[in-house]
Amino acid sequence: MASAGKGKDEGDADAFMAALDHPRKAEIEALRSLVRAADKRIREGVKWNAPSFYIADHFATLKIFPPGKVQVVLHTGAKAKSDSATMKVDDPSRLLKWAAKDRCVATFASLEDIEAARKALTAILKQWIAQL
């Protein structure tokens, strides 16, 4: 079931992935699984022509183009907010590159990169969700 104004629902995400022709499809699937496993409340849709994840509002979207790498973009909603809080995340593995006080990106080039970062990325996701 799609949440109001949140984009397409999980069935659409699965259909989107089934139709996707992408050289990093295995990495995208691995990240989809990792993000969804971080919290049982997470739902998935399609936003900005990519898998996107939400609980009450979108908080993470995969950036799948250009196709040489896959990024997890963490944000505080589908639209920028002037009153967004500064997100604080413990990131000892230095996975994140911050674009703003409420938006950061983790970049992966291979399944090996994702597997090596699994524990750290899961911890980051849990911290991010706790602040939403």
Secondary structure as GFF3:
##gff-version 3
##sequence-region A 1 132
A	DSSP	alpha_helix	10	19	.	.	.	ID=ss1
A	DSSP	alpha_helix	25	37	.	.	.	ID=ss2
A	DSSP	beta_strand	43	47	.	.	.	ID=ss3
A	DSSP	beta_strand	50	54	.	.	.	ID=ss4
A	DSSP	beta_strand	58	63	.	.	.	ID=ss5
A	DSSP	beta_strand	70	74	.	.	.	ID=ss6
A	DSSP	beta_strand	96	100	.	.	.	ID=ss7
A	DSSP	beta_strand	103	108	.	.	.	ID=ss8
A	DSSP	alpha_helix	111	130	.	.	.	ID=ss9
###
